[in-house]
Amino acid sequence: MSHGNRGAIRKLRHRGKSRHTKDYVERRGKIRISHDIEERSTEAENRTRIGDWEADTVAGIVGKACLVTLVDRKSRYLIGGKAQEKKADAVNQTMIDALRDHPCESITPDRGKEFAKHKEVTQELKVEFYFPKPHHPWQRGSNENTNGLIREYLPKGQDLSKYSQEEVQEIFSKINKRPRKCLGYLTPYEVYKSESLHLV
């Protein structure tokens, strides 16, 4: 076999993608990844404890307010709130405010550049971020599903600036009190609260 062929076959095996080192900087928004999702603990992976959060944003009109959503992997309990804009500083502050009084073992965000300053949250809350592979939304499936529920209350294209923080929390509360098939028809609220009582 010629050297040229061997190179072509190696490329095929990786579907033309080159392997990335741990310090690889993601091109989309040039985010520096702290940990790959494969480094996340088995408890987080298997949903056996509360405090492993999936993080995302729900966009409104470009350049205006967005929602920051944090969903607990085990209970599907939703916390978060409104950020004034979809920029790293505003998103960080909303995450810190939301998580301060909750168990916090890990955070799995998407790779949007609004999470580019995640190290500041790590320093504030002593929690590590674990990033999924690019274009793998199913690795944050709980959050994707919950954001779909939010869209029932706040359809796409809405200016989220006109909603107060209280109105946003009211929507989150309604979602937390909806029974879920994946929880044996308990609500996220019931599962989360009963688990957090055990930790007190």
N, C-alpha and C positions, 0 to 999 in steps of 0.2 A: 504494500500500500504506500502511495506517495505521501510525503509530509503534508502536502496541500489537502489531501483527502482527510487525513487524520484531524487536521484543524477544523475542517468543515463539519465532520461528524461530532467533534467536541462541541462546536457551536450549536448544532442541532439538539444535542442532549440538553443544553441549557436554554433551548428555544431562542437563541440569539442574545440572551441576557448575560451580562458579565456578572460574576460574583462580587458582592460588596463586602468591604471590610467593616469592622465594628464602628469605625469613625467616619463611615461614609455619610456625606451630607446630602440629604434628600433634596432633589432639585426643586420640587414644588414648594416655594416659599423658603427654600434653603434651611430647613429645620435640622438642627443637630439632635440626633436621637440619643437619649440617655441609655435606654435599655430596649432590647428587642422583646416582643411579646413572648417569645420562647423562654425568656429568662424569668417570666412571672411564676409565682409559686403555684404548687398543685392545688392549694386551697382556693386560690383565685380562679384557676382554670376549671376546677370541678364545682364551683359555687357552694362550697361547704361552710363558709363563714360570711358574716356581713362585714362591710367596710372595703370591699373591692369595687371601685367605681369605674363605670364607663363614662367618658366625657365627650360632649359634642356641643355644637351651637345650632340654633334654629334661626335662619336669617329672616329679616324683614326686608325693608327697602334698602338698597345698597347705600352705604354711608351713614345709615341711621342705626337705631338700637337693634340688638339681637337678643335671643334667649340663650343662656348657658344651661345645659341640662347635664345632670350627673345621676346615673342610674346604678343602684346597688345590684351587683350581679346575682346575688342569692335571692333577694326578696323582690327585685324589680322596683324598689322604692325610689321615687324621683325627688331630687332636691335641685337647687340652683336658683336662677332668677334672671332678671333683665340686666344686660350690660349696655351702657350708653352707645357703644359702637363695637363692631366686630374687629377689635384690635387687641393685641396681646395684653397690654396693661389693664384695659377694662375687663377683659375676660378673666385674667388672673385674679383681680380684686373680687369679682363675683364668685369665683371658685373658692377663694379663701374664706370669704364671708359665709358661704353656704356650708362648707365642710368643717368649720371651726368646732362645732359642737357635736360632731358625729364621729363614730369609729372610722379610721382612715388607714387602710392597709396598702392600697395600691390605686393608681389611676391609669386607665387605658383610654387615651384620647384618639381622635383621628389625626391625620398629618397636616391639617390645615395650619396656615401660618399664624392664626390666632393663638396657637399653643406653643409658639416659638420661644417664649420666655418661661417655659415650664420650670426651669431651675429655681426661679424665685418662689414658686409655690412649694417646691421641695424643701427649700430652706425654711420657709414660714411654717409649714405643717409637718415637716420631717416625713414626707411620703414620696416614694419613687414613681416615676412615670414609665409605662411600658407601651411601646408603639407597635401597632399592627403593621403588617406588610402593606405596601402601597396597593390601593385598589382591592382591599380585602374587607369590605364593610361587614361581612358576616362575622368577623372576629370581634365586632362590637355589636352583636345582634340585639342585645337587650335595649341598647340606646336607640338603635335604628327603629325598633318596634315602638318604643315610647314616643319618639319624635313623630311617628305616624299618628299616634293618638292625639298629640298636641295639635296637629294640623286639623283635626276635627273641630277644635275650638278656635284656632287661628289659621285660617287658610293662607296659602302662599300669596305673596304680594301685599300683605297687610303692613301698614306702618306700625311697627311694634312700639314706637315712641309714645303713641297715644294711650297705651295701657299702663296703668300704675303697677308698682311692684306688688301691691295688695291683690290686684286683679290677676296678675300672673300666678301668685301663690295660691289663689283660689282655684285656678285651673289645675295646678299641680296637685292640689288636695283632692279634687274630683277624680283625677287619674289614679291617685294612690288608693282610692276607695272603690275602685272597680275590680270585681273578682276576676282572677286570671286562671285560665285552664291549666297553664304550666305550674301554677301554685296549688293545684287541687281545688280550684275555685275559692281559695282564700284571697283576700286583697293584699297588695303589697304592704299597706299600712299594718295589717294584722301580723304578717310574717316579720316585718322589720321591727315593730314595737316589741313583739314577744321575744325576739332574739336579743334586742338591745337591753331588755330587762335582765337577761341572764348575765350581762356583762357588768351590771351596776354592783 
